Amino acid sequence: MVRFLAAFLLLVAWCAPANAAVTITFWSHELGKDFPHAFFTLRGVPDAGGAPIDVNYGFTASSLTPAILMGNVRGRLDIAKPSYMRGSDAQFSVVMSDAQYADILALVHEWGEVNTTYNLNHRNCVHFVQEAARRVGLVGTDLPQFVKKPRSFMLALAAANKDKVTIVAMHGSDYFAGLTPLAAPSSALAVVSTPAVPRAVNY
């Protein structure tokens, strides 16, 4: 009986997807005419089971006009196109618990459907990823000197959380070249469905 149980547990472990758990990766894009300059990707399979996740989210102004220099304007969630991501930089990642993943989905909902105000100084793309970082347990997220400097913000945040993040430090094109396909979990192990998330086409 003991041998049978050990063999069964080994089989379950072997069948479990290599991509278990959802990883959030924080990205920066050097300043230019396109936005956002900070965003994150969600990739993997929740520990509780469900469909593979492969999406990205940023936050930007609905219209890029001189009005963004004056104060509050309408904001929106942004789904970065593959070409934009290949020209960006993956800075670091965190493997999330399902509770943290649910917290990030709540953040996406809050910024995408509840409050759509964009402010260059107080509610921009860096503030969006700053709150995501806080919700996955990172410390030292309050970096007002870098709210308009996405790359510097990411580097400072990674340095303050060396024991909590995995440094990626890869250009987008290299990052995508190294990705492996996401494996769907075994139906026997998928006991809870993935929390609802806005649909997004990625990569």
C-alpha positions as CSV (number, residue, x, y, z in Angstrom):
1,M,0.0,0.0,0.0
2,V,2.9,2.4,0.9
3,R,4.6,1.6,-2.4
4,F,1.3,2.2,-4.3
5,L,0.8,5.6,-2.5
6,A,4.4,6.6,-3.2
7,A,4.0,5.7,-6.9
8,F,0.7,7.6,-7.1
9,L,2.3,10.7,-5.6
10,L,5.2,10.5,-8.0
11,L,2.8,10.2,-10.9
12,V,0.8,13.2,-9.8
13,A,4.0,15.3,-9.4
14,W,5.2,14.2,-12.9
15,C,1.8,15.1,-14.4
16,A,1.6,18.5,-12.8
17,P,2.4,21.3,-15.2
18,A,5.9,22.7,-15.2
19,N,4.3,26.2,-15.4
20,A,2.3,25.9,-12.1
21,A,1.6,29.2,-10.4
22,V,1.2,32.5,-12.1
23,T,4.3,34.6,-12.4
24,I,4.1,38.4,-12.6
25,T,7.0,40.0,-14.6
26,F,7.6,43.8,-14.4
27,W,8.6,45.6,-17.5
28,S,10.0,49.0,-18.5
29,H,10.1,50.8,-21.8
30,E,12.5,53.6,-22.4
31,L,10.8,57.0,-22.8
32,G,9.4,57.7,-26.2
33,K,6.2,58.6,-28.0
34,D,4.5,55.4,-27.2
35,F,2.9,54.5,-23.8
36,P,2.9,52.9,-21.2
37,H,6.5,52.9,-20.1
38,A,5.9,50.5,-17.2
39,F,3.6,47.4,-17.3
40,F,3.5,43.8,-16.1
41,T,2.8,40.4,-17.6
42,L,0.9,37.5,-16.0
43,R,2.0,34.1,-17.1
44,G,1.5,30.6,-15.8
45,V,-1.2,28.4,-14.3
46,P,-2.9,29.0,-11.0
47,D,-1.9,26.5,-8.3
48,A,-5.5,25.6,-7.8
49,G,-5.9,24.8,-11.5
50,G,-7.6,26.4,-14.4
51,A,-6.7,27.6,-17.9
52,P,-3.1,28.9,-18.6
53,I,-2.8,32.7,-18.2
54,D,-0.7,34.8,-20.6
55,V,-1.7,38.5,-20.6
56,N,-0.2,41.9,-20.0
57,Y,-1.5,45.1,-18.5
58,G,-0.3,48.7,-18.3
59,F,-2.1,52.0,-17.6
60,T,-2.0,55.1,-19.7
61,A,-4.0,58.2,-20.8
62,S,-6.9,57.5,-23.1
63,S,-5.6,60.2,-25.5
64,L,-2.0,61.4,-25.6
65,T,-2.5,65.2,-25.9
66,P,-1.0,68.2,-24.2
67,A,-3.8,68.0,-21.7
68,I,-1.8,65.3,-19.8
69,L,0.6,68.1,-18.7
70,M,-2.3,70.1,-17.1
71,G,-3.7,67.6,-14.6
72,N,-6.3,64.9,-14.6
73,V,-7.4,63.3,-17.9
74,R,-9.2,60.1,-18.7
75,G,-7.1,56.9,-18.3
76,R,-7.4,53.4,-19.6
77,L,-5.8,49.9,-19.3
78,D,-3.4,49.2,-22.1
79,I,-2.6,45.8,-23.6
80,A,0.9,46.1,-25.1
81,K,1.3,44.7,-28.6
82,P,4.0,42.0,-29.2
83,S,6.2,44.4,-31.2
84,Y,6.1,47.0,-28.3
85,M,7.0,44.3,-25.8
86,R,9.9,43.1,-27.9
87,G,11.3,46.6,-27.7
88,S,10.8,46.8,-24.0
89,D,12.8,45.3,-21.1
90,A,11.7,42.5,-18.7
91,Q,13.3,43.6,-15.4
92,F,12.3,41.1,-12.7
93,S,9.6,38.6,-11.7
94,V,7.7,37.2,-8.7
95,V,6.0,33.8,-8.5
96,M,2.6,34.6,-6.9
97,S,0.3,32.6,-4.7
98,D,-3.3,32.3,-5.9
99,A,-4.3,34.9,-3.3
100,Q,-1.8,37.4,-4.7
101,Y,-2.9,36.6,-8.3
102,A,-6.5,37.4,-7.2
103,D,-5.3,40.6,-5.7
104,I,-3.7,41.6,-9.1
105,L,-6.9,40.8,-10.9
106,A,-8.7,43.1,-8.5
107,L,-6.2,45.8,-9.3
108,V,-6.8,45.4,-13.0
109,H,-10.5,45.7,-12.4
110,E,-10.1,48.7,-10.1
111,W,-8.0,50.7,-12.6
112,G,-9.8,49.5,-15.7
113,E,-13.4,49.7,-14.7
114,V,-13.8,51.7,-11.5
115,N,-11.4,54.6,-11.6
116,T,-10.2,55.7,-15.0
117,T,-8.4,58.9,-14.0
118,Y,-4.8,59.4,-15.4
119,N,-2.5,62.0,-13.9
120,L,1.1,62.3,-15.1
121,N,2.4,63.2,-11.6
122,H,0.0,61.2,-9.3
123,R,-1.6,58.3,-11.2
124,N,0.5,57.1,-14.2
125,C,1.9,53.8,-15.5
126,V,4.5,53.7,-12.7
127,H,1.9,54.2,-10.0
128,F,0.0,51.2,-11.5
129,V,2.9,48.8,-11.4
130,Q,3.9,50.3,-8.0
131,E,0.5,49.1,-6.6
132,A,0.9,45.7,-8.3
133,A,4.4,45.4,-6.6
134,R,2.9,46.2,-3.2
135,R,0.1,43.6,-3.7
136,V,2.6,40.8,-4.3
137,G,4.5,41.6,-1.1
138,L,7.4,43.8,-2.3
139,V,8.7,46.5,0.0
140,G,10.2,49.9,-0.6
141,T,7.6,50.7,-3.3
142,D,7.2,54.3,-2.3
143,L,9.8,55.9,-4.7
144,P,8.4,59.4,-5.6
145,Q,11.7,60.4,-7.2
146,F,11.1,57.8,-9.9
147,V,7.4,58.1,-10.8
148,K,8.4,59.4,-14.2
149,K,11.4,57.1,-14.6
150,P,10.1,53.6,-15.1
151,R,13.5,51.9,-15.6
152,S,15.0,53.6,-12.5
153,F,11.9,52.7,-10.5
154,M,12.2,49.0,-11.5
155,L,15.9,48.8,-10.7
156,A,15.5,50.5,-7.3
157,L,12.6,48.2,-6.5
158,A,14.5,45.1,-7.4
159,A,17.5,46.2,-5.4
160,A,15.2,46.7,-2.3
161,N,13.7,43.2,-2.7
162,K,16.7,41.0,-3.6
163,D,15.3,38.1,-1.5
164,K,11.8,38.3,-3.0
165,V,12.3,38.8,-6.8
166,T,14.0,36.9,-9.6
167,I,16.0,39.2,-11.8
168,V,15.3,38.9,-15.5
169,A,17.1,41.8,-17.0
170,M,16.4,40.8,-20.6
171,H,15.4,42.7,-23.7
172,G,11.9,41.7,-24.8
173,S,13.0,40.0,-28.0
174,D,15.4,37.8,-26.0
175,Y,12.9,37.1,-23.3
176,F,10.2,35.8,-25.7
177,A,12.8,33.7,-27.6
178,G,13.4,31.8,-24.4
179,L,9.8,31.2,-23.4
180,T,8.4,27.6,-23.4
181,P,4.7,26.9,-24.2
182,L,2.3,27.0,-21.3
183,A,1.0,23.5,-20.4
184,A,-2.7,23.2,-19.4
185,P,-3.1,21.5,-16.1
186,S,-4.4,17.9,-15.7
187,S,-8.2,17.9,-15.4
188,A,-7.8,15.8,-12.3
189,L,-5.8,18.5,-10.6
190,A,-7.9,21.5,-11.8
191,V,-10.2,21.8,-8.9
192,V,-10.9,25.6,-9.0
193,S,-11.4,27.7,-12.0
194,T,-9.3,30.7,-12.8
195,P,-10.7,34.0,-11.4
196,A,-12.3,36.2,-14.1
197,V,-9.9,38.5,-15.9
198,P,-10.6,40.9,-18.8
199,R,-9.9,39.2,-22.1
200,A,-6.6,40.3,-23.7
201,V,-4.7,39.1,-26.8
202,N,-1.0,38.7,-26.1
203,Y,2.2,37.9,-28.0
